[in-house]
């Protein structure tokens, strides 16, 4: 009373073979098929630039490699505060860099660089009121 396909289901020791099936398998299979395609390689390159670079800076300069708080919410809070600090540092550097380029050019030359941060929020090349006043004073001094 053995099944005729018993030899394909059991090995010599009598141990059953298993078919691993998951509800996530179709998504896994589609993702596995994308590996090696040009789109996949482009996305991995962007991941190295955006995510891994920012994460390594957070680990190196903001001590995120070891979380000091307990619990998921507290750890999330610590990581978000570190990301906010990194964004603020990058924003200050971007504004000062832009202000130096803007003032050294003497006139606007269509400089439209966009600065991106950890969570991909963007800041355009806008000057604050105080920076605009300083720029106008410097421009008047250059004319004289």
TIKEFI-591419 format. One line per 10 residues: number of its first residue (from 1); for each residue x, y, z of N, C-alpha, C, O. Coordinates in nm, 4 decimals. Example, Ala and Ser with C-alpha at 12.3 -4.5 7.8 and 13.67 -1.06 7.14 Angstrom:
<fipas>
1> 1.3190 -0.5690 0.7800 1.2300 -0.4500 0.7800 1.3200 -0.3300 0.7800 1.4236 -0.3319 0.8465 | 1.2850 -0.2250 0.7080 1.3670 -0.1060 0.7140 1.2900 0.0030 0.7870 1.3409 0.1138 0.8039
</fipas>
This chain:
<fipas>
1> 0.0820 -0.1191 0.0000 0.0000 0.0000 0.0000 0.0865 0.1256 0.0000 0.0535 0.2234 0.0671 | 0.1930 0.1239 -0.0722 0.2764 0.2430 -0.0817 0.2415 0.3213 -0.2074 0.1996 0.2655 -0.3088 | 0.2594 0.4472 -0.1975 0.2361 0.5356 -0.3121 0.3434 0.5096 -0.4174 0.4591 0.4864 -0.3823 | 0.3080 0.5129 -0.5443 0.4096 0.4898 -0.6469 0.5140 0.6012 -0.6529 0.6231 0.5791 -0.7056 | 0.4843 0.7187 -0.6013 0.5802 0.8299 -0.6032 0.6506 0.8453 -0.4692 0.7104 0.9493 -0.4416 | 0.6438 0.7436 -0.3874 0.7067 0.7495 -0.2551 0.8561 0.7782 -0.2646 0.9094 0.8514 -0.1812 | 0.9238 0.7234 -0.3626 1.0688 0.7436 -0.3741 1.1038 0.8893 -0.4037 1.2136 0.9338 -0.3699 | 1.0140 0.9637 -0.4653 1.0428 1.1054 -0.4920 1.0098 1.1931 -0.3713 1.0599 1.3051 -0.3614 | 0.9270 1.1445 -0.2802 0.8911 1.2229 -0.1614 0.9807 1.1923 -0.0420 1.0027 1.2791 0.0424 | 1.0319 1.0717 -0.0341 1.1163 1.0320 0.0782 1.2565 1.0022 0.0268 1.2734 0.9515 -0.0841
11> 1.3566 1.0341 0.1080 1.4915 0.9922 0.0693 1.5170 0.8514 0.1219 1.4250 0.7867 0.1720 | 1.6389 0.8039 0.1113 1.6695 0.6647 0.1479 1.6496 0.6378 0.2967 1.6165 0.5259 0.3358 | 1.6697 0.7397 0.3795 1.6545 0.7207 0.5237 1.5080 0.7274 0.5666 1.4773 0.7040 0.6835 | 1.4190 0.7585 0.4760 1.2774 0.7647 0.5098 1.2338 0.9004 0.5611 1.1243 0.9134 0.6159 | 1.3178 1.0021 0.5444 1.2826 1.1367 0.5898 1.2106 1.2084 0.4759 1.2546 1.2058 0.3609 | 1.1005 1.2715 0.5100 1.0208 1.3408 0.4088 1.0928 1.4657 0.3587 1.1659 1.5319 0.4324 | 1.0702 1.4947 0.2341 1.1161 1.6218 0.1789 1.0102 1.7269 0.2094 0.8911 1.6970 0.2179 | 1.0556 1.8492 0.2255 0.9624 1.9569 0.2582 0.9602 2.0596 0.1460 1.0622 2.0880 0.0832 | 0.8464 2.1121 0.1233 0.8300 2.2219 0.0288 0.8048 2.3460 0.1128 0.7038 2.3564 0.1825 | 0.8972 2.4386 0.1050 0.8828 2.5611 0.1827 0.8020 2.6613 0.1016 0.8457 2.7058 -0.0046
21> 0.6867 2.6960 0.1505 0.5996 2.7909 0.0818 0.5580 2.8976 0.1817 0.5285 2.8684 0.2976 | 0.5562 3.0189 0.1356 0.5182 3.1299 0.2207 0.4251 3.2208 0.1421 0.4238 3.2185 0.0190 | 0.3481 3.3000 0.2134 0.2620 3.3963 0.1448 0.3447 3.5075 0.0814 0.2966 3.5780 -0.0072 | 0.4684 3.5233 0.1262 0.5571 3.6268 0.0728 0.6407 3.5769 -0.0446 0.7191 3.6531 -0.1012 | 0.6251 3.4498 -0.0817 0.7111 3.3933 -0.1852 0.6991 3.4639 -0.3201 0.8019 3.4843 -0.3846 | 0.5791 3.5027 -0.3672 0.5735 3.5732 -0.4966 0.6549 3.7025 -0.4972 0.7233 3.7322 -0.5952 | 0.6481 3.7794 -0.3884 0.7270 3.9026 -0.3802 0.8757 3.8705 -0.3742 0.9569 3.9383 -0.4370 | 0.9112 3.7672 -0.2986 1.0508 3.7254 -0.2911 1.1019 3.6842 -0.4288 1.2129 3.7208 -0.4675 | 1.0218 3.6089 -0.5021 1.0627 3.5598 -0.6339 1.0815 3.6756 -0.7317 1.1776 3.6771 -0.8086 | 0.9882 3.7741 -0.7289 1.0023 3.8913 -0.8166 1.1281 3.9697 -0.7829 1.1997 4.0143 -0.8726
31> 1.1554 3.9869 -0.6533 1.2768 4.0568 -0.6127 1.4018 3.9813 -0.6518 1.5015 4.0414 -0.6917 | 1.3969 3.8500 -0.6403 1.5127 3.7677 -0.6757 1.5405 3.7738 -0.8262 1.6557 3.7645 -0.8683 | 1.4361 3.7892 -0.9066 1.4550 3.8005 -1.0510 1.5174 3.9335 -1.0902 1.5836 3.9422 -1.1937 | 1.4977 4.0378 -1.0091 1.5533 4.1696 -1.0408 1.7030 4.1793 -1.0151 1.7689 4.2685 -1.0686 | 1.7571 4.0898 -0.9349 1.8994 4.0958 -0.8997 1.9825 4.0857 -1.0266 1.9631 3.9952 -1.1078 | 2.0754 4.1796 -1.0431 2.1642 4.1786 -1.1584 2.1164 4.2637 -1.2742 2.1925 4.2871 -1.3681 | 1.9917 4.3112 -1.2703 1.9427 4.3965 -1.3789 2.0014 4.5367 -1.3631 2.0435 4.5728 -1.2532 | 2.0054 4.6158 -1.4691 2.0595 4.7526 -1.4588 1.9832 4.8393 -1.3582 2.0435 4.9211 -1.2886 | 1.8508 4.8219 -1.3502 1.7724 4.9002 -1.2540 1.8119 4.8657 -1.1107 1.8229 4.9537 -1.0253 | 1.8328 4.7372 -1.0858 1.8730 4.6917 -0.9523 2.0091 4.7501 -0.9155 2.0281 4.7992 -0.8042
41> 2.1032 4.7447 -1.0089 2.2371 4.7969 -0.9809 2.2334 4.9474 -0.9569 2.3058 4.9984 -0.8715 | 2.1489 5.0190 -1.0324 2.1359 5.1634 -1.0112 2.0768 5.1926 -0.8736 2.1223 5.2838 -0.8046 | 1.9756 5.1155 -0.8332 1.9153 5.1365 -0.7015 2.0125 5.1029 -0.5890 2.0145 5.1715 -0.4868 | 2.0921 4.9993 -0.6061 2.1909 4.9646 -0.5038 2.2974 5.0730 -0.4926 2.3457 5.1012 -0.3830 | 2.3342 5.1338 -0.6047 2.4310 5.2439 -0.6014 2.3732 5.3625 -0.5242 2.4421 5.4235 -0.4424 | 2.2464 5.3948 -0.5508 2.1825 5.5037 -0.4768 2.1703 5.4697 -0.3290 2.1833 5.5578 -0.2440 | 2.1457 5.3441 -0.2976 2.1371 5.3039 -0.1576 2.2707 5.3248 -0.0878 2.2749 5.3710 0.0262 | 2.3807 5.2906 -0.1563 2.5128 5.3126 -0.0972 2.5351 5.4597 -0.0681 2.5905 5.4956 0.0358 | 2.4919 5.5446 -0.1600 2.5139 5.6885 -0.1437 2.4243 5.7451 -0.0344 2.4726 5.8128 0.0563 | 2.2934 5.7178 -0.0422 2.1985 5.7811 0.0486 2.1935 5.7146 0.1853 2.2250 5.7769 0.2867
51> 2.1546 5.5903 0.1876 2.1256 5.5253 0.3157 2.2518 5.4851 0.3899 2.2690 5.5211 0.5064 | 2.3391 5.4122 0.3253 2.4557 5.3584 0.3952 2.5509 5.4692 0.4381 2.6090 5.4621 0.5463 | 2.5675 5.5712 0.3550 2.6563 5.6818 0.3909 2.6060 5.7570 0.5130 2.6821 5.7857 0.6054 | 2.4770 5.7887 0.5122 2.4193 5.8605 0.6265 2.4219 5.7745 0.7518 2.4486 5.8242 0.8612 | 2.3942 5.6462 0.7360 2.3943 5.5574 0.8518 2.5346 5.5432 0.9098 2.5505 5.5373 1.0318 | 2.6362 5.5378 0.8244 2.7730 5.5268 0.8763 2.8139 5.6544 0.9483 2.8846 5.6487 1.0489 | 2.7701 5.7701 0.8976 2.7996 5.8958 0.9674 2.7303 5.8974 1.1030 2.7892 5.9398 1.2024 | 2.6051 5.8513 1.1076 2.5336 5.8465 1.2350 2.6031 5.7535 1.3337 2.6137 5.7853 1.4521 | 2.6504 5.6395 1.2857 2.7188 5.5456 1.3750 2.8515 5.6025 1.4234 2.8876 5.5871 1.5401 | 2.9246 5.6687 1.3327 3.0575 5.7172 1.3666 3.0535 5.8434 1.4534 3.1264 5.8531 1.5521
61> 2.9692 5.9393 1.4172 2.9727 6.0698 1.4829 2.8643 6.0901 1.5886 2.8747 6.1809 1.6712 | 2.7617 6.0073 1.5867 2.6517 6.0263 1.6818 2.6280 5.9032 1.7685 2.5258 5.8938 1.8365 | 2.7210 5.8097 1.7665 2.7209 5.6915 1.8541 2.5903 5.6121 1.8462 2.5363 5.5710 1.9489 | 2.5406 5.5910 1.7268 2.4184 5.5132 1.7094 2.4492 5.3638 1.7063 2.3574 5.2819 1.7082 | 2.5769 5.3277 1.7014 2.6097 5.1851 1.7008 2.5662 5.1184 1.8310 2.5498 4.9965 1.8363 | 2.5478 5.1982 1.9356 2.4996 5.1443 2.0632 2.3895 5.2355 2.1157 2.4144 5.3516 2.1479 | 2.2701 5.1836 2.1240 2.1556 5.2609 2.1725 2.1563 5.2574 2.3247 2.1708 5.1512 2.3853 | 2.1405 5.3740 2.3857 2.1469 5.3830 2.5313 2.0103 5.3671 2.5980 2.0026 5.3421 2.7183 | 1.9045 5.3813 2.5216 1.7708 5.3746 2.5794 1.7120 5.2359 2.5608 1.7561 5.1598 2.4748 | 1.6126 5.2037 2.6418 1.5459 5.0738 2.6327 1.4083 5.0895 2.5710 1.3387 5.1884 2.5940
71> 1.3711 4.9910 2.4930 1.2394 4.9922 2.4302 1.2458 5.0453 2.2879 1.3330 5.1246 2.2525 | 1.1515 4.9995 2.2081 1.1486 5.0376 2.0672 1.1225 5.1873 2.0510 1.1891 5.2535 1.9713 | 1.0266 5.2406 2.1256 0.9932 5.3826 2.1108 1.1084 5.4724 2.1531 1.1379 5.5714 2.0862 | 1.1732 5.4388 2.2630 1.2856 5.5198 2.3100 1.4038 5.5108 2.2136 1.4706 5.6108 2.1877 | 1.4297 5.3912 2.1606 1.5387 5.3747 2.0640 1.5074 5.4497 1.9351 1.5961 5.5102 1.8748 | 1.3806 5.4456 1.8930 1.3401 5.5200 1.7736 1.3588 5.6687 1.7950 1.4051 5.7398 1.7058 | 1.3226 5.7160 1.9144 1.3402 5.8575 1.9470 1.4872 5.8970 1.9396 1.5204 6.0020 1.8846 | 1.5751 5.8142 1.9943 1.7179 5.8448 1.9918 1.7707 5.8508 1.8487 1.8493 5.9392 1.8147 | 1.7275 5.7570 1.7658 1.7723 5.7555 1.6259 1.7193 5.8768 1.5500 1.7914 5.9362 1.4699 | 1.5942 5.9136 1.5746 1.5377 6.0299 1.5064 1.6060 6.1591 1.5494 1.6276 6.2481 1.4671
81> 1.6400 6.1700 1.6773 1.7119 6.2889 1.7236 1.8507 6.2971 1.6611 1.8963 6.4056 1.6251 | 1.9175 6.1834 1.6481 2.0492 6.1825 1.5840 2.0370 6.2202 1.4364 2.1203 6.2943 1.3843 | 1.9336 6.1695 1.3691 1.9125 6.2045 1.2281 1.8803 6.3528 1.2137 1.9239 6.4170 1.1182 | 1.8033 6.4076 1.3090 1.7725 6.5497 1.3058 1.8985 6.6335 1.3249 1.9165 6.7353 1.2581 | 1.9851 6.5909 1.4154 2.1106 6.6629 1.4364 2.1965 6.6591 1.3105 2.2567 6.7599 1.2735 | 2.2027 6.5445 1.2451 2.2799 6.5337 1.1213 2.2201 6.6225 1.0128 2.2934 6.6878 0.9387 | 2.0870 6.6252 1.0030 2.0218 6.7129 0.9053 2.0534 6.8592 0.9325 2.0804 6.9353 0.8396 | 2.0503 6.8988 1.0594 2.0801 7.0383 1.0933 2.2237 7.0739 1.0582 2.2496 7.1824 1.0060 | 2.3173 6.9840 1.0862 2.4570 7.0091 1.0491 2.4716 7.0255 0.8991 2.5394 7.1168 0.8520 | 2.4073 6.9363 0.8236 2.4165 6.9445 0.6777 2.3487 7.0697 0.6249 2.3961 7.1297 0.5285
91> 2.2379 7.1101 0.6872 2.1689 7.2300 0.6435 2.2544 7.3540 0.6671 2.2633 7.4407 0.5802 | 2.3170 7.3628 0.7838 2.4034 7.4771 0.8136 2.5201 7.4822 0.7160 2.5523 7.5886 0.6632 | 2.5838 7.3675 0.6917 2.6944 7.3643 0.5958 2.6483 7.4045 0.4567 2.7189 7.4774 0.3870 | 2.5308 7.3581 0.4153 2.4796 7.3911 0.2824 2.4495 7.5395 0.2708 2.4800 7.6009 0.1686 | 2.3901 7.5979 0.3741 2.3568 7.7405 0.3700 2.4835 7.8242 0.3657 2.4920 7.9186 0.2871 | 2.5823 7.7918 0.4485 2.7063 7.8688 0.4468 2.7801 7.8520 0.3146 2.8353 7.9484 0.2615 | 2.7813 7.7296 0.2612 2.8463 7.7066 0.1319 2.7761 7.7861 0.0227 2.8415 7.8485 -0.0609 | 2.6444 7.7840 0.0232 2.5683 7.8579 -0.0766 2.5904 8.0077 -0.0602 2.6065 8.0796 -0.1588 | 2.5911 8.0543 0.0632 2.6093 8.1970 0.0876 2.7468 8.2424 0.0400 2.7591 8.3511 -0.0166 | 2.8503 8.1616 0.0617 2.9844 8.1961 0.0141 2.9881 8.2013 -0.1382 3.0463 8.2935 -0.1952
101> 2.9274 8.1046 -0.2040 2.9245 8.1044 -0.3506 2.8422 8.2216 -0.4009 2.8799 8.2878 -0.4976 | 2.7305 8.2471 -0.3359 2.6396 8.3531 -0.3778 2.7064 8.4888 -0.3655 2.6936 8.5724 -0.4549 | 2.7778 8.5120 -0.2552 2.8424 8.6415 -0.2336 2.9681 8.6562 -0.3181 2.9979 8.7663 -0.3644 | 3.0417 8.5490 -0.3391 3.1649 8.5603 -0.4172 3.1353 8.5823 -0.5646 3.2182 8.6390 -0.6358 | 3.0189 8.5389 -0.6121 2.9847 8.5584 -0.7526 2.9475 8.7033 -0.7802 2.9661 8.7508 -0.8922 | 2.8961 8.7738 -0.6820 2.8594 8.9132 -0.7014 2.7209 8.9297 -0.7605 2.6505 9.0253 -0.7280 | 2.6819 8.8403 -0.8446 2.5473 8.8419 -0.9018 2.4943 8.6996 -0.9007 2.5687 8.6038 -0.8796 | 2.3674 8.6883 -0.9233 2.3121 8.5535 -0.9315 2.3437 8.4976 -1.0690 2.3211 8.5636 -1.1704 | 2.3948 8.3786 -1.0720 2.4329 8.3158 -1.1988 2.3485 8.1914 -1.2241 2.3923 8.0995 -1.2933 | 2.2298 8.1881 -1.1693 2.1423 8.0737 -1.1912 2.1827 7.9513 -1.1117 2.1608 7.8382 -1.1551
111> 2.2413 7.9735 -0.9963 2.2848 7.8621 -0.9120 2.1616 7.8008 -0.8487 2.1002 7.8625 -0.7616 | 2.1241 7.6813 -0.8902 2.0001 7.6208 -0.8407 2.0262 7.4829 -0.7821 1.9534 7.3882 -0.8121 | 2.1264 7.4707 -0.7011 2.1578 7.3414 -0.6413 2.0566 7.3107 -0.5313 2.0145 7.4000 -0.4577 | 2.0189 7.1863 -0.5209 1.9256 7.1433 -0.4169 2.0016 7.0538 -0.3212 2.0724 6.9625 -0.3636 | 1.9874 7.0794 -0.1940 2.0592 7.0028 -0.0936 1.9643 6.9006 -0.0322 1.8516 6.9343 0.0040 | 2.0091 6.7765 -0.0205 1.9253 6.6698 0.0335 1.9814 6.6224 0.1667 2.1020 6.6297 0.1903 | 1.8945 6.5744 0.2523 1.9332 6.5352 0.3860 1.8980 6.3895 0.4117 1.8618 6.3171 0.3190 | 1.9082 6.3463 0.5363 1.8926 6.2055 0.5711 1.7587 6.1498 0.5245 1.7549 6.0439 0.4618 | 1.6507 6.2177 0.5532 1.5193 6.1657 0.5159 1.4740 6.2197 0.3809 1.3550 6.2176 0.3493 | 1.5675 6.2672 0.3029 1.5452 6.3174 0.1677 1.4561 6.4409 0.1639 1.3930 6.4677 0.0616
121> 1.4496 6.5161 0.2726 1.3831 6.6446 0.2650 1.4781 6.7386 0.1919 1.6000 6.7226 0.1985 | 1.4226 6.8346 0.1239 1.5039 6.9194 0.0377 1.5004 7.0630 0.0855 1.4019 7.1088 0.1433 | 1.6086 7.1324 0.0605 1.6128 7.2755 0.0862 1.6657 7.3411 -0.0395 1.7702 7.3028 -0.0920 | 1.5942 7.4381 -0.0860 1.6357 7.5064 -0.2080 1.7281 7.6222 -0.1752 1.7547 7.6496 -0.0582 | 1.7767 7.6898 -0.2769 1.8721 7.7990 -0.2549 1.8021 7.9291 -0.2176 1.8006 8.0230 -0.2971 | 1.7448 7.9360 -0.0993 1.6769 8.0553 -0.0532 1.7569 8.1179 0.0603 1.8091 8.0479 0.1469 | 1.7657 8.2485 0.0587 1.8366 8.3191 0.1646 1.7360 8.3743 0.2648 1.6239 8.4100 0.2286 | 1.7773 8.3808 0.3905 1.6920 8.4425 0.4907 1.6975 8.5939 0.4721 1.7786 8.6445 0.3945 | 1.6126 8.6647 0.5424 1.6080 8.8106 0.5299 1.7416 8.8720 0.5710 1.7904 8.9642 0.5056 | 1.8002 8.8216 0.6782 1.9278 8.8754 0.7255 2.0386 8.8498 0.6229 2.1204 8.9379 0.5964
131> 2.0410 8.7297 0.5656 2.1411 8.6979 0.4642 2.1224 8.7847 0.3410 2.2201 8.8270 0.2792 | 1.9961 8.8119 0.3046 1.9685 8.8953 0.1887 2.0181 9.0375 0.2112 2.0720 9.0993 0.1195 | 2.0006 9.0900 0.3321 2.0494 9.2242 0.3650 2.2012 9.2281 0.3564 2.2577 9.3223 0.3010 | 2.2678 9.1263 0.4109 2.4141 9.1217 0.4044 2.4612 9.1115 0.2596 2.5603 9.1738 0.2218 | 2.3910 9.0338 0.1795 2.4282 9.0201 0.0391 2.4169 9.1545 -0.0324 2.5061 9.1915 -0.1087 | 2.3084 9.2278 -0.0087 2.2905 9.3582 -0.0734 2.3969 9.4568 -0.0295 2.4445 9.5362 -0.1107 | 2.4355 9.4534 0.0989 2.5419 9.5429 0.1457 2.6735 9.5108 0.0757 2.7445 9.6012 0.0318 | 2.7060 9.3822 0.0653 2.8292 9.3432 -0.0038 2.8245 9.3806 -0.1514 2.9261 9.4208 -0.2082 | 2.7101 9.3681 -0.2127 2.6975 9.4020 -0.3546 2.7165 9.5522 -0.3758 2.7792 9.5939 -0.4732 | 2.6623 9.6333 -0.2847 2.6801 9.7784 -0.2953 2.8258 9.8171 -0.2749 2.8762 9.9077 -0.3412
141> 2.8947 9.7475 -0.1816 3.0365 9.7763 -0.1598 3.1197 9.7406 -0.2826 3.2155 9.8112 -0.3141 | 3.0858 9.6347 -0.3514 3.1603 9.5949 -0.4711 3.1402 9.6941 -0.5847 3.2312 9.7157 -0.6647 | 3.0215 9.7549 -0.5928 2.9940 9.8532 -0.6987 3.0716 9.9822 -0.6755 3.1136 10.0480 -0.7707 | 3.0902 10.0177 -0.5493 3.1545 10.1462 -0.5176 3.3035 10.1436 -0.5401 3.3710 10.2441 -0.5178
</fipas>
